[in-house]
Amino acid sequence: MTDFLISGAPLDINACISRVADPKCGGTDVFVGTVRNHTAGRRVLRLEFEAYEKMALLELEKIAATAMAQWPVHKVAIHHRKGTLEVGETAVIIAISAAHSAAAFEACRYALSTLKTTVPIWKKEFFEDGEVWVAAHP
């Protein structure tokens, strides 16, 4: 089972965890990425995320399929924000359940690193003295 969401509304960590909960699973790994208040010594005011949603959802499906083929994971949920986010807001949640914790940890690490390099979601950081696109990919 997989669950993907790209939303302009705040993300719900508990809802994401609930999507992967299963009595067969003894381990659930959850990554929550939030907007931090600084980057490279510069104060961050806010972030803006843009997404090519149709392609992003397809890429998230590929990530989940690969994770499920590579590790014995049971369920994968990946939720990502779009739009303007303030410091402290949740930008991404990845929740993965498996019978054992090691598989969930490894698959979650894979999902996060792959998301950052293949999914067409772009991040712009806003500072007091300017703005910059971060890690523009696809």
C-alpha positions as a printed NumPy array, in Angstrom:
array([[  0.   ,   0.   ,   0.   ],
       [  1.23 ,   3.453,  -0.871],
       [ -0.067,   6.939,  -0.177],
       [  1.208,  10.132,  -1.8  ],
       [  0.164,  13.73 ,  -1.307],
       [  1.346,  17.104,  -2.562],
       [ -0.634,  19.779,  -0.772],
       [ -0.84 ,  23.495,  -0.218],
       [ -2.379,  22.804,   3.194],
       [ -0.409,  21.934,   6.349],
       [  0.653,  18.3  ,   6.573],
       [ -0.63 ,  16.003,   9.325],
       [  2.114,  13.801,  10.789],
       [ -0.307,  11.537,  12.66 ],
       [ -2.451,  11.012,   9.568],
       [  0.639,  10.034,   7.577],
       [  1.711,   7.553,  10.262],
       [ -1.826,   6.129,  10.367],
       [ -1.662,   5.474,   6.623],
       [  1.228,   3.021,   7.124],
       [  0.174,   1.446,  10.425],
       [ -0.434,  -2.283,  10.238],
       [ -0.477,  -5.064,  12.843],
       [  1.979,  -7.035,  10.647],
       [  4.567,  -4.297,  11.095],
       [  6.813,  -4.002,  14.132],
       [  8.702,  -1.001,  12.834],
       [  7.651,   2.346,  11.409],
       [ 10.261,   4.896,  10.441],
       [  9.128,   8.487,  10.033],
       [ 11.113,  11.398,   8.644],
       [  9.693,  14.88 ,   9.176],
       [ 11.42 ,  17.73 ,   7.357],
       [ 10.73 ,  21.223,   8.669],
       [ 11.705,  24.721,   7.587],
       [ 14.789,  25.743,   9.545],
       [ 15.599,  29.345,  10.45 ],
       [ 19.057,  29.516,   8.826],
       [ 21.11 ,  28.244,   5.904],
       [ 24.854,  28.729,   5.554],
       [ 24.866,  31.467,   8.193],
       [ 21.956,  33.379,   6.627],
       [ 18.626,  33.894,   8.37 ],
       [ 15.789,  32.172,   6.48 ],
       [ 12.517,  34.11 ,   6.408],
       [ 10.424,  31.538,   4.542],
       [ 10.504,  28.894,   1.82 ],
       [  8.42 ,  28.469,  -1.288],
       [  7.912,  25.096,  -2.954],
       [  6.749,  24.628,  -6.521],
       [  5.863,  21.244,  -7.97 ],
       [  5.053,  19.689, -11.289],
       [  2.421,  17.644,  -9.486],
       [  1.524,  15.028, -12.078],
       [  5.154,  14.083, -12.653],
       [  6.043,  14.432,  -8.952],
       [  3.36 ,  11.912,  -7.989],
       [  4.65 ,   9.481, -10.629],
       [  8.185,   9.86 ,  -9.272],
       [  6.971,   9.263,  -5.718],
       [  5.304,   6.062,  -6.948],
       [  8.631,   4.961,  -8.473],
       [ 10.444,   5.656,  -5.213],
       [  7.921,   3.591,  -3.253],
       [  7.993,   0.742,  -5.778],
       [ 11.785,   0.596,  -5.64 ],
       [ 11.816,   0.713,  -1.836],
       [  9.231,  -2.059,  -1.647],
       [ 11.221,  -4.195,  -4.096],
       [ 14.57 ,  -3.573,  -2.401],
       [ 13.524,  -3.975,   1.26 ],
       [ 10.732,  -5.986,   2.895],
       [  8.606,  -2.918,   3.646],
       [  4.844,  -3.115,   3.863],
       [  3.518,   0.426,   3.397],
       [  4.929,   3.754,   2.202],
       [  3.472,   7.247,   2.603],
       [  5.147,  10.391,   1.289],
       [  3.489,  13.779,   1.798],
       [  5.049,  17.052,   0.578],
       [  3.976,  20.673,   0.855],
       [  3.831,  23.221,  -1.914],
       [  3.414,  26.958,  -1.63 ],
       [  4.802,  29.292,   1.038],
       [  6.022,  27.819,   4.325],
       [  7.162,  29.693,   7.403],
       [ 10.01 ,  28.665,   9.721],
       [  8.978,  25.621,  11.749],
       [  6.349,  24.358,   9.31 ],
       [  6.504,  20.788,   8.026],
       [  7.666,  20.512,   4.419],
       [  7.808,  16.735,   3.968],
       [  6.797,  13.565,   5.785],
       [  7.964,  10.1  ,   4.828],
       [  6.509,   7.166,   6.775],
       [  7.447,   3.571,   6.036],
       [  6.378,   0.445,   7.886],
       [  7.945,  -3.001,   7.862],
       [  8.018,  -6.13 ,   9.973],
       [ 11.445,  -5.074,  11.27 ],
       [ 12.945,  -1.663,  11.947],
       [ 16.107,  -2.026,   9.837],
       [ 14.143,  -2.306,   6.599],
       [ 11.975,   0.685,   7.509],
       [ 15.047,   2.81 ,   8.345],
       [ 16.922,   1.901,   5.177],
       [ 13.906,   2.388,   2.909],
       [ 13.109,   5.756,   4.511],
       [ 16.681,   6.978,   4.011],
       [ 16.519,   5.842,   0.375],
       [ 13.141,   7.556,  -0.16 ],
       [ 14.375,  10.881,   1.216],
       [ 17.648,  10.959,  -0.708],
       [ 15.95 ,   9.917,  -3.94 ],
       [ 13.1  ,  12.407,  -3.515],
       [ 15.635,  15.223,  -3.264],
       [ 17.258,  14.283,  -6.573],
       [ 14.447,  12.985,  -8.808],
       [ 11.086,  14.478,  -7.838],
       [ 10.188,  17.739,  -9.612],
       [  9.591,  19.796,  -6.488],
       [ 11.651,  22.972,  -6.312],
       [ 12.515,  24.996,  -3.224],
       [ 13.247,  28.727,  -3.04 ],
       [ 14.765,  30.137,   0.152],
       [ 14.032,  33.732,   1.118],
       [ 16.543,  35.675,   3.217],
       [ 16.678,  39.228,   4.534],
       [ 19.035,  40.131,   1.681],
       [ 17.714,  38.064,  -1.216],
       [ 16.443,  34.717,  -2.39 ],
       [ 17.835,  31.597,  -4.039],
       [ 16.523,  28.445,  -5.698],
       [ 17.939,  25.396,  -3.926],
       [ 18.99 ,  22.173,  -5.661],
       [ 17.029,  22.752,  -8.832],
       [ 16.631,  19.333, -10.423],
       [ 14.452,  17.662, -13.115]])
